[in-house]
Amino acid sequence: MQKTKIEWADYVFNPIKGICPVGCWYCYARKIYQRFKLDPEIRLDLDELMTDFPKKPSRIFVCSTFELFHPLADPYRNNVFKHIRLLPEHTFIILTKMPERIDRPMPDNVWLGVSVTNRPDLHKIDVLHAKQLDHKFKFVSFEPLLADNLGSPNGLFRRLNWVIIGRLTGHGHKFDPNKKAIKSILRAARLWGVPIFLKNNLKEIWGEPLIQEIPSLKVSEED
């Protein structure tokens, strides 16, 4: 586990190592593995699993470089959740591209999110709700936001607790969303009172100041 530059998390916890088999064309982790010739084999990193966690309650991004719910992670997933349940003082943030494969109720100290990059991905928000109907904290990450038109997503935000937006980095500005697309998401979030977080990489598009709202670590019973 290590400190992270990701603005909405304090640490990253990556006990599953290897090249993520989802194969997103924009995956930064895959490029790191290839550039530094890291071991691509998918495995459980016992050193990472047994790392010392901070004493101060923190937001910990789980499997930032690997899809936790991919079938190839099946042998290791129980180990990850065992640690999550043993550390209720921390908030573990899980982000998935495969909500249809969520295989268990989430512990209360998990913020469970789904990754949406374009309009065809919007259905994943419904899948997240269906799979985790009673879970207290669900969110969506529009990063990288690759679409300038998401239609009218208002109703999809009704049961969300957080929205994150970011652009694709490392590819110039070819895939940047326009400000209109960001405003559309912002309106939908505000309609339902959902906190929103614009990542620092949106400064050139959005301008200053960025909206960077982070919900409290403890989710109230009303959420």
Order of alpha helices (4+ residues) and beta strands (2+ residues): beta-beta-beta-alpha-beta-alpha-beta-alpha-beta-beta-alpha-beta-beta-alpha-beta-alpha
